Amino acid sequence: MRIPEQIIEKANKNIKDCDVEGFVLGGGSSDAEIVIVGEAPGEHEAVKGVPFIGRAGDELDKQFEYIGIKREEVYITSAVRSRPYKWVKTTKKGSGGSRKANRKPNKKEIWAHAPILDYQLNEIAPKLIIALGGVALERLLGKGYKITDVLGKVIESPILEVQGEDYGWSEKRYAIFPLYHPAAVFYNPRIKDDIYQSLDRLKEYMNHLD
């Protein structure tokens, strides 16, 4: 998918003072019925310019296989396109005592790249948006929903988009399906059953897409 250059330029200008690196536009089919919205690129994604690779990407591919879809059939994007990082101490040899670690994107970073997501969703007009994790869910629907409360439930609603100097609600309504971020299971293996119960519900919903 081609994004107007002025949108990209403005997004990069707005995020240039933030602690971020790399740029991942997204990937997949521009004619997709399903759009996957993640949080932000990690280290591997920032280097390769490809969404969801590495451990989280492997986990997402497992989930895709479970529900019977392929990467090339969907479009994968995120709330923020550059990797947010923070410096942390490390004892790794040759590191100088510190390294960059992933962190959650902040409101400024999400706002900076919001017009890119708006453009992609307007152009693709998906029948279903899968929100991976709380950051993606809040970007789309605001603070009214918690991922643990709506996990695996279809929410039919307008979504937040840039309107002037703030967010406003879109005219179009979308079907949003919240899931845990694929990396969440690495930090809390106990949620695996919840994940696959949600995927069962997602599979059932997808079977009824027109």
N, CA and C of each residue as an Amber inpcrd file, in Angstrom:
protein
   630
   0.8380000  -1.1970000   0.0000000   0.0000000   0.0000000   0.0000000
   0.8760000   1.2510000   0.0000000   0.5370000   2.1830000  -0.8760000
   1.2600000   3.4500000  -0.9370000   0.5440000   4.4860000  -0.0770000
   1.2920000   5.1510000   0.7890000   0.7610000   6.2050000   1.6480000
   1.2210000   7.5390000   1.0800000   0.3470000   8.5450000   0.9760000
   0.7870000   9.8570000   0.4930000   2.0140000  10.3510000   1.2500000
   2.9840000  10.8550000   0.5110000   4.2720000  11.2260000   1.0890000
   4.1210000  12.2730000   2.1860000   3.1480000  13.1770000   2.0240000
   2.9930000  14.2330000   3.0290000   2.5630000  13.6720000   4.3860000
   1.8160000  12.5620000   4.3780000   1.4180000  11.9170000   5.6330000
   2.6330000  11.3130000   6.3190000   3.4660000  10.6380000   5.5570000
   4.6840000  10.0310000   6.1000000   5.6240000  11.1030000   6.6390000
   5.8150000  12.1560000   5.8660000   6.7330000  13.2270000   6.2710000
   6.2770000  13.8900000   7.5620000   4.9800000  14.1630000   7.6610000
   4.4540000  14.8050000   8.8680000   4.5880000  13.8830000  10.0770000
   4.3270000  12.5970000   9.8860000   4.4340000  11.6290000  10.9780000
   5.8740000  11.5560000  11.4780000   6.8220000  11.4860000  10.5480000
   8.2290000  11.4050000  10.9460000   8.6970000  12.6870000  11.6380000
   8.1850000  13.8200000  11.1830000   8.5290000  15.0990000  11.8170000
   8.0070000  15.1470000  13.2480000   6.7850000  14.6620000  13.4530000
   6.1600000  14.7230000  14.7720000   6.7890000  13.7610000  15.7810000
   7.4790000  12.7360000  15.2820000   8.0320000  11.7340000  16.2000000
   9.5480000  11.8520000  16.3300000  10.1640000  12.7830000  15.6100000
  11.6300000  12.8130000  15.5260000  12.3160000  13.0890000  16.8620000
  11.6570000  13.7590000  17.7950000  12.2770000  14.0440000  19.0910000
  12.0380000  12.9410000  20.1240000  11.3620000  11.8720000  19.7210000
  11.0670000  10.7710000  20.6350000  12.1810000   9.7260000  20.5650000
  12.2750000   8.9130000  21.6100000  13.2540000   7.8280000  21.6320000
  12.6940000   6.6270000  20.8690000  12.7960000   6.7130000  19.5520000
  12.3090000   5.6450000  18.6800000  13.3360000   5.4190000  17.5820000
  13.2130000   4.2790000  16.9050000  14.1000000   3.9920000  15.7850000
  13.3830000   3.1190000  14.7640000  13.8400000   3.1900000  13.5200000
  13.2710000   2.3780000  12.4590000  11.9180000   2.8790000  12.0040000
  11.3770000   2.2380000  10.9840000  10.0560000   2.5860000  10.4770000
   9.4770000   1.3800000   9.7600000   8.2930000   0.9460000  10.2050000
   7.6160000  -0.2050000   9.6120000   6.2230000   0.2420000   9.1820000
   6.0130000   0.3430000   7.8960000   4.7390000   0.8590000   7.4020000
   3.6060000  -0.1220000   7.6340000   3.8780000  -1.4000000   7.4250000
   2.8460000  -2.4310000   7.5080000   3.0970000  -3.4320000   6.4050000
   2.2470000  -4.4220000   6.2900000   2.4370000  -5.4050000   5.2400000
   1.2440000  -6.3160000   5.0850000   1.0820000  -6.8190000   3.8580000
  -0.0180000  -7.7280000   3.5760000  -0.8350000  -7.2640000   2.4030000
  -2.0620000  -7.7280000   2.3390000  -2.9440000  -7.4340000   1.2190000
  -3.7150000  -6.1310000   1.4310000  -3.6540000  -5.2560000   0.4370000
  -4.4230000  -4.0120000   0.5080000  -5.9130000  -4.2440000   0.2840000
  -6.2720000  -5.4530000  -0.1480000  -7.6820000  -5.8150000  -0.3500000
  -8.1970000  -6.7070000   0.7770000  -7.4650000  -6.7440000   1.8690000
  -7.8040000  -7.6700000   2.9500000  -9.1420000  -7.3470000   3.6020000
  -9.8540000  -8.3810000   3.9930000 -11.0730000  -8.2050000   4.7870000
 -10.7360000  -8.0060000   6.2570000  -9.5270000  -8.4250000   6.6540000
  -9.1190000  -8.3660000   8.0560000  -7.8370000  -7.5430000   8.1810000
  -7.8390000  -6.5820000   9.1010000  -6.6420000  -5.8080000   9.4210000
  -6.2420000  -6.1210000  10.8560000  -4.9630000  -6.4220000  11.0400000
  -4.3990000  -6.6790000  12.3580000  -3.7040000  -5.4060000  12.8230000
  -4.0770000  -4.8770000  13.9890000  -3.4300000  -3.6760000  14.5310000
  -2.6650000  -4.0600000  15.7850000  -1.3490000  -3.9010000  15.7280000
  -0.4980000  -4.1810000  16.8750000  -0.1240000  -2.9090000  17.6080000
   0.9140000  -3.0110000  18.4190000   1.3340000  -1.8990000  19.2740000
   2.3960000  -1.0440000  18.5960000   3.5640000  -1.6180000  18.3580000
   4.6970000  -0.9210000  17.7480000   5.7410000  -1.9550000  17.3720000
   6.6430000  -1.6480000  16.4550000   7.6980000  -2.5970000  16.1140000
   8.6200000  -2.8530000  17.2990000   9.2130000  -4.0340000  17.3160000
  10.2780000  -4.3450000  18.2540000  11.6220000  -4.2160000  17.5570000
  12.6390000  -4.7470000  18.1840000  13.9980000  -4.5990000  17.6440000
  14.1470000  -5.2210000  16.2620000  13.6740000  -6.4520000  16.1050000
  13.8420000  -7.1390000  14.8210000  13.0330000  -6.4500000  13.7240000
  11.8290000  -6.0480000  14.0530000  10.9850000  -5.3780000  13.0650000
  11.5980000  -4.0600000  12.6100000  12.1670000  -3.3110000  13.5570000
  12.7680000  -2.0150000  13.2240000  13.9410000  -2.1730000  12.2680000
  14.6840000  -3.2620000  12.4280000  15.8410000  -3.5110000  11.5570000
  15.3970000  -3.9800000  10.1760000  14.4590000  -4.9120000  10.1420000
  14.0500000  -5.5230000   8.8750000  12.9670000  -4.7360000   8.1410000
  12.2110000  -3.8890000   8.8750000  11.1210000  -3.1510000   8.2470000
   9.9070000  -4.0060000   7.9510000   9.7710000  -5.1250000   8.6690000
   8.6720000  -6.0670000   8.4560000   7.9140000  -6.2390000   9.7700000
   6.5700000  -6.1730000   9.7560000   5.8280000  -6.3110000  11.0150000
   5.7970000  -7.7390000  11.5340000   5.8640000  -7.8760000  12.8430000
   5.7040000  -9.1450000  13.5520000   6.6180000 -10.2440000  13.0150000
   7.9130000 -10.0860000  13.2970000   8.8690000 -11.1560000  13.0770000
   9.5220000 -11.4550000  14.4330000  10.4330000 -12.4090000  14.4840000
  11.0040000 -12.7830000  15.7620000  10.0250000 -13.6290000  16.5590000
  10.1960000 -13.6690000  17.8620000   9.3800000 -14.5480000  18.7260000
   7.8930000 -14.2100000  18.6520000   7.5740000 -12.9250000  18.7420000
   6.1630000 -12.5320000  18.6880000   5.5600000 -12.8780000  17.3320000
   6.3500000 -12.7150000  16.2790000   5.8760000 -13.0610000  14.9430000
   5.6230000 -14.5480000  14.7900000   6.5120000 -15.3600000  15.3810000
   6.3130000 -16.8130000  15.3460000   5.0240000 -17.2020000  16.0700000
   4.7790000 -16.5540000  17.2000000   3.5610000 -16.8420000  17.9640000
   2.3220000 -16.4160000  17.1780000   2.3970000 -15.2560000  16.5270000
   1.2700000 -14.7910000  15.7200000   1.0100000 -15.7470000  14.5560000
   2.0690000 -16.2400000  13.9430000   1.9010000 -17.2040000  12.8460000
   1.2140000 -18.4770000  13.3310000   1.5290000 -18.9150000  14.5400000
   0.8510000 -20.0860000  15.1220000  -0.6400000 -19.8110000  15.2740000
  -0.9610000 -18.6030000  15.7220000  -2.3650000 -18.2380000  15.9020000
  -3.0770000 -18.1400000  14.5560000  -2.3880000 -17.5940000  13.5540000
  -2.9560000 -17.5440000  12.2070000  -3.2770000 -18.9580000  11.7120000
  -2.3250000 -19.8580000  11.9040000  -2.5240000 -21.2360000  11.4460000
  -3.7080000 -21.8740000  12.1740000  -3.8430000 -21.5720000  13.4610000
  -4.9340000 -22.1530000  14.2570000  -6.3040000 -21.7150000  13.7470000
  -6.4060000 -20.4400000  13.3420000  -7.7050000 -19.9510000  12.8670000
  -7.8580000 -20.0700000  11.3540000  -6.8150000 -20.5540000  10.6870000
  -6.9410000 -20.8690000   9.2680000  -6.7440000 -19.7110000   8.3130000
  -5.8770000 -18.7630000   8.6590000  -5.5720000 -17.6790000   7.7320000
  -4.0620000 -17.5870000   7.5150000  -3.6820000 -16.8810000   6.4500000
  -2.2760000 -16.6880000   6.1190000  -1.9610000 -15.2010000   6.1250000
  -0.7050000 -14.8770000   6.3500000  -0.2760000 -13.4740000   6.3900000
  -0.6800000 -12.7160000   5.1360000  -0.5180000 -13.3580000   3.9870000
  -0.7910000 -12.6530000   2.7290000  -2.2760000 -12.3690000   2.5170000
  -3.1260000 -12.9360000   3.3740000  -4.5580000 -12.7080000   3.2470000
  -5.0440000 -11.5410000   4.0960000  -4.2160000 -11.0670000   5.0140000
  -4.6020000  -9.9790000   5.9150000  -3.6470000  -8.8020000   5.7260000
  -3.9610000  -7.6890000   6.3760000  -3.0190000  -6.5620000   6.4090000
  -2.6140000  -6.3490000   7.8610000  -1.3040000  -6.2650000   8.1020000
  -0.7860000  -6.1120000   9.4630000  -0.1810000  -4.7320000   9.6190000
  -0.6190000  -4.0130000  10.6170000  -0.1280000  -2.6630000  10.8740000
  -0.0310000  -2.4540000  12.3860000   0.1640000  -1.2160000  12.8250000
   0.3100000  -0.9700000  14.2650000  -0.0110000   0.4790000  14.6020000
  -0.1800000   0.7380000  15.8920000  -0.4890000   2.0920000  16.3490000
   0.6840000   3.0330000  16.1180000   1.9130000   2.5300000  16.3300000
   3.1400000   3.3050000  16.1270000   4.0410000   2.5290000  15.1770000
   4.7330000   3.2320000  14.2720000   5.5110000   2.5640000  13.2240000
   6.9990000   2.4880000  13.5200000   7.4510000   3.1830000  14.5290000
   8.8590000   3.1590000  14.9050000   8.9990000   2.4920000  16.2750000
  10.1410000   1.8530000  16.5060000  10.3390000   1.1160000  17.7490000
  10.6050000   2.0600000  18.9220000   9.7210000   2.1170000  19.9160000
  10.0270000   2.8820000  21.1290000  11.0240000   2.1010000  21.9900000
  12.0370000   2.7710000  22.4620000  13.0360000   2.0660000  23.2650000
  13.4140000   2.8760000  24.5010000  14.0330000   2.1890000  25.4370000
  14.6010000   2.8250000  26.6240000  15.9550000   2.1680000  26.8790000
  16.8370000   2.8970000  27.5420000  18.1550000   2.3490000  27.8740000
  18.0810000   1.6160000  29.2040000  18.6010000   0.3930000  29.2370000
  18.6320000  -0.3890000  30.4640000  20.0540000  -0.9210000  30.6590000
  20.3700000  -1.2390000  31.8940000  21.7020000  -1.7570000  32.2070000
  21.8170000  -3.2150000  31.7610000  23.0280000  -3.5960000  31.3730000
  23.2820000  -4.9730000  30.9920000  24.7260000  -5.3390000  31.3080000
  24.9560000  -6.6140000  31.5270000  26.3240000  -7.0950000  31.7750000
  26.8960000  -7.7840000  30.5430000  26.1930000  -7.6940000  29.4330000
  26.6530000  -8.3370000  28.2050000  27.9740000  -7.7410000  27.7480000
  28.8980000  -8.6080000  27.4210000  30.2320000  -8.1830000  27.0120000
  30.1760000  -7.3480000  25.7330000  30.8960000  -6.2360000  25.7360000
  30.9620000  -5.3780000  24.5640000  29.8130000  -4.4040000  24.4240000
  28.9160000  -4.4010000  25.4010000  27.7360000  -3.5310000  25.3210000
  27.9770000  -2.1540000  25.9120000  29.0730000  -2.0010000  26.6710000
  29.3080000  -0.7280000  27.3500000  28.4600000  -0.5550000  28.5900000
  27.7780000  -1.6180000  29.0150000  26.9930000  -1.5620000  30.2500000
  25.5390000  -1.1900000  30.0760000  25.1140000  -0.9150000  28.8490000
  23.7030000  -0.5700000  28.6300000  23.2610000  -1.0460000  27.2460000
  21.9520000  -1.2120000  27.1150000  21.3910000  -1.6370000  25.8320000
  20.0040000  -1.0290000  25.6760000  19.5000000  -1.0370000  24.4530000
  18.1500000  -0.5670000  24.1920000  17.1580000  -1.7010000  24.4350000
  16.1040000  -1.3880000  25.1550000  15.0310000  -2.3550000  25.3990000
  13.7150000  -1.7880000  24.8760000  12.8330000  -2.6680000  24.4570000
  11.5100000  -2.2220000  24.0050000  10.7400000  -1.6000000  25.1620000
   9.8740000  -0.6650000  24.8450000   8.9660000  -0.1000000  25.8400000
   7.6290000   0.2050000  25.1780000   6.6480000   0.4410000  26.0180000
   5.3130000   0.7980000  25.5460000   5.3300000   2.1880000  24.9240000
   4.7210000   2.3970000  23.7690000   4.6960000   3.7450000  23.1830000
   3.8680000   4.7000000  24.0220000   4.2520000   5.9750000  24.0100000
   3.5060000   6.9760000  24.7650000   2.4780000   7.6740000  23.8770000
   1.6860000   8.5330000  24.4780000   0.5910000   9.1990000  23.7530000
   1.0990000  10.0540000  22.5980000   2.2370000  10.7340000  22.8050000
   2.7960000  11.5750000  21.7490000   3.1780000  10.7470000  20.5340000
   3.7760000   9.5970000  20.7780000   4.2050000   8.7230000  19.6820000
   3.0050000   8.1360000  18.9430000   1.9790000   7.7620000  19.6920000
   0.7660000   7.2230000  19.0720000   0.0800000   8.2960000  18.2280000
   0.0150000   9.5230000  18.7560000  -0.5860000  10.6390000  18.0190000
   0.2100000  10.9580000  16.7570000   1.5320000  10.9210000  16.8580000
   2.3860000  11.2560000  15.7120000   2.0910000  10.3630000  14.5180000
   1.8450000   9.0940000  14.7690000   1.6260000   8.1500000  13.6780000
   0.1500000   7.8210000  13.4440000  -0.7360000   8.4720000  14.1800000
  -2.1700000   8.2040000  14.0390000  -2.6870000   8.4090000  12.6110000
  -2.2590000   9.4620000  11.8850000  -2.7830000   9.6550000  10.5290000
  -2.4470000   8.5100000   9.5740000  -1.3440000   7.8160000   9.8170000
  -0.9980000   6.6850000   8.9530000  -2.0180000   5.5650000   9.1270000
  -2.3270000   5.2270000  10.3810000  -3.3150000   4.1820000  10.6380000
  -4.6820000   4.5910000  10.1030000  -5.0480000   5.8530000  10.3170000
  -6.3230000   6.3490000   9.7840000  -6.4060000   6.1180000   8.2830000
  -5.3480000   6.4760000   7.5750000  -5.3330000   6.3480000   6.1140000
  -5.4690000   4.8820000   5.7000000  -4.7160000   4.0170000   6.3450000
  -4.7570000   2.6080000   5.9760000  -6.1440000   1.9970000   6.2010000
  -6.7470000   2.3050000   7.3320000  -8.0660000   1.7390000   7.6210000
  -9.1310000   2.3020000   6.6820000  -9.0250000   3.5770000   6.3470000
  -9.9740000   4.1660000   5.3960000  -9.8370000   3.5700000   4.0110000
  -8.5970000   3.3280000   3.5950000  -8.3590000   2.7770000   2.2620000
  -8.7850000   1.3090000   2.1680000  -8.4640000   0.5250000   3.1880000
  -8.7730000  -0.9020000   3.1430000 -10.2380000  -1.1700000   3.4750000
 -10.8040000  -0.3860000   4.4040000 -12.1950000  -0.5670000   4.8530000
 -12.4600000  -2.0300000   5.2220000 -11.7270000  -2.5540000   6.2000000
 -11.8480000  -3.9760000   6.5320000 -13.1960000  -4.3310000   7.1500000
 -13.5770000  -5.5800000   6.9800000 -14.7830000  -6.0730000   7.6350000
 -14.5180000  -6.3840000   9.1100000 -13.2400000  -6.5900000   9.4440000
 -12.8800000  -6.9330000  10.8130000 -11.5090000  -6.3500000  11.1380000
 -11.4000000  -5.7200000  12.3070000 -10.1130000  -5.2540000  12.8240000
  -9.7950000  -6.0800000  14.0600000  -8.6460000  -6.7270000  14.0660000
  -8.1870000  -7.4610000  15.2410000  -7.1840000  -6.5870000  15.9770000
  -7.5190000  -6.1920000  17.1930000  -6.6550000  -5.3400000  18.0140000
  -5.8150000  -6.2170000  18.9250000  -4.5000000  -6.1990000  18.7260000
  -3.6040000  -7.0330000  19.5180000  -3.0620000  -6.2520000  20.7130000
  -3.6800000  -6.4430000  21.8560000  -3.2010000  -5.8070000  23.0730000
  -3.8990000  -4.5070000  23.4120000  -3.6290000  -4.0330000  24.6350000
  -4.3090000  -2.8570000  25.1670000  -3.9790000  -1.5670000  24.4470000
  -2.7380000  -1.4130000  23.9760000  -2.3640000  -0.1800000  23.2650000
  -3.1700000  -0.0360000  21.9840000  -3.2570000  -1.1090000  21.2080000
  -4.0290000  -1.0730000  19.9700000  -5.5050000  -0.8290000  20.2450000
  -6.0310000  -1.4970000  21.2770000  -7.4460000  -1.3470000  21.6030000
  -7.7600000   0.0860000  22.0150000  -6.9040000   0.6840000  22.8520000
  -7.1400000   2.0640000  23.2870000  -6.9990000   3.0420000  22.1280000
  -6.0590000   2.8040000  21.2320000  -5.9120000   3.6770000  20.0590000
  -7.1880000   3.6860000  19.2270000  -7.8450000   2.5410000  19.1190000
  -9.0410000   2.4350000  18.2880000 -10.3090000   2.8910000  19.0010000
 -10.4130000   2.5670000  20.3000000 -11.6880000   2.7540000  21.0020000
 -11.5970000   3.6060000  22.2560000 -10.4290000   4.1660000  22.5510000
 -10.2990000   5.0000000  23.7330000 -10.1600000   4.1820000  25.0050000
 -10.3240000   4.8500000  26.1370000 -10.0910000   4.2130000  27.4310000
 -11.3200000   3.5120000  28.0030000 -12.3860000   3.4470000  27.2260000
 -13.6240000   2.8600000  27.7400000 -13.6090000   1.3490000  27.8470000
 -12.6030000   0.7110000  27.2640000 -12.5400000  -0.7500000  27.2750000
 -11.1970000  -1.2130000  27.8290000 -11.2440000  -2.2700000  28.6400000
 -10.0260000  -2.9280000  29.0950000  -9.9210000  -4.2710000  28.3870000
  -8.7250000  -4.6050000  27.9480000  -8.5360000  -5.8290000  27.1640000
  -9.0160000  -7.0600000  27.9190000  -8.8350000  -7.0880000  29.2300000
  -9.2400000  -8.2660000  30.0070000 -10.7610000  -8.4100000  30.0790000
 -11.4800000  -7.2850000  29.9250000 -12.9460000  -7.3150000  30.0020000
 -13.5970000  -7.7050000  28.6800000 -12.9350000  -7.3880000  27.5760000
 -13.5610000  -7.5870000  26.2540000 -12.7910000  -8.5830000  25.3960000
 -11.8760000  -9.3060000  26.0060000 -11.0650000 -10.2680000  25.2730000
 -11.9520000 -11.2560000  24.5190000 -11.7320000 -11.3570000  23.2190000
 -12.4610000 -12.3270000  22.4240000 -13.9150000 -11.9920000  22.1680000
 -14.2950000 -10.7270000  22.3270000 -15.6700000 -10.2940000  22.0720000
 -15.6820000  -9.2870000  20.9240000 -16.6410000  -9.3880000  20.0450000
 -16.7410000  -8.4450000  18.9280000 -17.3690000  -7.1430000  19.4200000
 -16.6980000  -6.0320000  19.1370000 -17.2250000  -4.7050000  19.4790000
 -17.5300000  -3.9790000  18.1810000 -18.7710000  -3.6620000  17.9450000
 -19.1540000  -2.9190000  16.7430000 -19.2790000  -1.4520000  17.1180000
 -18.4180000  -0.6220000  16.5120000 -18.3160000   0.7650000  16.9620000
 -17.5900000   1.6080000  15.9190000 -17.8340000   2.9260000  15.9470000
 -16.8970000   3.8210000  15.2540000 -15.5350000   3.7080000  15.9320000
 -14.4890000   4.1630000  15.2800000 -13.1550000   4.1540000  15.8830000
 -12.6120000   5.5740000  15.9480000 -11.6130000   5.7680000  16.7790000
 -11.0020000   7.0830000  16.9180000 -10.0930000   7.3690000  15.7300000
 -10.1700000   8.5970000  15.2270000  -9.3090000   9.0520000  14.1480000
  -8.9610000  10.5130000  14.3890000  -7.9050000  10.9640000  13.7400000
  -7.4800000  12.3580000  13.9100000  -8.5090000  13.2900000  13.2720000
  -8.9880000  14.2150000  14.0790000  -9.9030000  15.2530000  13.5940000
  -9.4170000  16.5810000  14.1440000  -8.6740000  17.3320000  13.3160000
  -8.0840000  18.5830000  13.7730000  -6.9470000  18.3280000  14.7410000
  -7.0520000  18.9030000  15.9350000  -5.9920000  18.7790000  16.9300000
  -6.2870000  17.7300000  17.9970000  -7.2880000  16.8900000  17.7370000
  -7.6450000  15.8620000  18.7150000  -8.2280000  14.6620000  17.9740000
  -8.5670000  13.6260000  18.7210000  -9.2510000  12.4850000  18.1400000
 -10.7580000  12.7300000  18.1260000 -11.4130000  12.1540000  17.1370000
 -12.8660000  12.1400000  17.0840000 -13.3100000  10.7900000  16.5400000
 -14.6160000  10.5640000  16.5620000 -15.1290000   9.2610000  16.1330000
 -15.3810000   9.2330000  14.6330000 -15.0370000   8.1300000  14.0210000
 -15.2420000   7.9620000  12.5840000 -16.7300000   7.8550000  12.2600000
 -17.0940000   8.2170000  11.0370000 -18.4750000   8.0240000  10.5840000
 -18.7570000   6.5390000  10.3630000 -17.7790000   5.8300000   9.8800000
 -17.9360000   4.4060000   9.6030000 -17.8390000   3.6000000  10.8950000
 -18.6370000   2.5760000  11.0000000 -18.5570000   1.6410000  12.1190000
 -17.7470000   0.4130000  11.6930000 -17.0170000  -0.1150000  12.6110000
 -16.1780000  -1.2770000  12.3500000 -16.4950000  -2.3780000  13.3560000
 -16.1100000  -3.5930000  13.0050000 -16.1380000  -4.7080000  13.9510000
 -14.7190000  -4.8830000  14.4790000 -14.5350000  -4.7150000  15.7890000
 -13.2100000  -4.8140000  16.4080000 -13.1900000  -6.0370000  17.3160000
 -12.1610000  -6.8400000  17.1650000 -12.0280000  -8.0640000  17.9620000
 -10.7380000  -7.9750000  18.7660000 -10.8180000  -7.7640000  20.0890000
  -9.6080000  -7.6390000  20.9100000  -8.9990000  -9.0010000  21.2580000
  -7.6860000  -9.0840000  21.0980000  -6.9160000 -10.2520000  21.5140000
  -5.7040000  -9.7890000  22.3110000  -5.1530000 -10.6670000  23.1160000
  -3.8830000 -10.3460000  23.7600000  -2.7890000 -10.2050000  22.6980000
  -1.8280000  -9.3490000  22.9800000  -0.6620000  -9.2590000  22.1070000
   0.0440000 -10.6180000  22.1130000   0.5420000 -11.0860000  20.9500000
   1.1850000 -12.4040000  20.9190000   2.3240000 -12.5730000  21.9140000
   3.0310000 -11.4820000  22.2260000   4.1580000 -11.5800000  23.1600000
   3.6990000 -11.7610000  24.6040000   2.4250000 -11.5020000  24.8850000
   1.9520000 -11.5440000  26.2740000   2.1280000 -12.9190000  26.8900000
   2.0100000 -13.9630000  26.0920000   2.1110000 -15.3240000  26.6170000
   3.5180000 -15.6440000  27.1020000   4.5190000 -14.9260000  26.5980000
   5.8940000 -15.1620000  27.0600000   6.0710000 -14.7140000  28.5060000
   5.3380000 -13.6750000  28.8860000   5.4760000 -13.1180000  30.2240000
   4.4700000 -13.7100000  31.2070000   3.3930000 -14.2670000  30.6700000
   2.3570000 -14.8410000  31.5300000   1.7690000 -16.0840000  30.8480000
   2.4520000 -17.2210000  30.9470000   2.0010000 -18.4420000  30.2600000
   0.6000000 -18.8980000  30.6680000   0.1300000 -18.4370000  31.8140000
  -1.1900000 -18.8730000  32.2960000  -2.3320000 -18.3760000  31.4080000
  -2.0800000 -17.3740000  30.5690000  -3.1570000 -16.8400000  29.7320000
  -3.3390000 -17.6370000  28.4360000  -2.5380000 -18.6740000  28.2360000
  -2.6060000 -19.4220000  26.9700000  -4.0010000 -19.9720000  26.7150000
  -4.6560000 -20.5160000  27.7480000  -6.0110000 -21.0430000  27.5650000
  -6.9730000 -19.9390000  27.1480000  -6.8390000 -18.7650000  27.7730000
  -7.7020000 -17.6350000  27.4110000  -7.4800000 -17.2300000  25.9490000
  -6.2210000 -17.2540000  25.5240000  -5.9010000 -16.8960000  24.1480000
  -6.5950000 -17.8280000  23.1660000  -6.4960000 -19.1200000  23.4140000
  -7.0530000 -20.0660000  22.4530000  -8.5820000 -20.1560000  22.5240000
  -9.1490000 -19.8620000  23.6720000 -10.6140000 -19.7330000  23.7230000
 -11.0640000 -18.5290000  22.8870000 -10.2910000 -17.4430000  22.9600000
 -10.5980000 -16.2590000  22.1570000 -10.4480000 -16.5570000  20.6730000
  -9.4210000 -17.3140000  20.3270000  -9.2070000 -17.6710000  18.9230000
 -10.3320000 -18.5560000  18.4000000 -10.8750000 -19.4020000  19.2470000
 -12.0280000 -20.2190000  18.8430000 -13.2160000 -19.3200000  18.5010000
 -13.4410000 -18.3130000  19.3340000 -14.5420000 -17.3830000  19.0730000
 -14.2780000 -16.5690000  17.8060000 -13.0010000 -16.1990000  17.6000000
 -12.6390000 -15.4550000  16.3900000 -12.8850000 -16.3060000  15.1480000
 -12.4950000 -17.5580000  15.2130000 -12.6890000 -18.4580000  14.0770000
 -14.1750000 -18.5900000  13.7440000 -14.9860000 -18.7060000  14.7720000
 -16.4350000 -18.8290000  14.5640000 -17.0010000 -17.5520000  13.9310000
 -16.5220000 -16.3790000  14.4110000 -16.9880000 -15.1100000  13.8410000
 -16.5600000 -14.9790000  12.3800000 -15.3230000 -15.3440000  12.0840000
 -14.8060000 -15.2230000  10.7160000 -15.5870000 -16.0940000   9.7430000
 -16.1090000 -17.1960000  10.2100000 -16.9010000 -18.0730000   9.3480000
 -18.1820000 -17.4250000   8.8580000 -18.5890000 -16.3480000   9.5450000
 -19.8380000 -15.6700000   9.1720000 -19.6010000 -14.3190000   8.4860000
 -18.3380000 -14.0080000   8.1820000 -18.0610000 -12.7880000   7.4240000
 -18.6110000 -12.9470000   6.0120000 -19.2600000 -11.9050000   5.5030000
 -19.8330000 -11.9750000   4.1380000 -18.7170000 -12.0400000   3.1070000
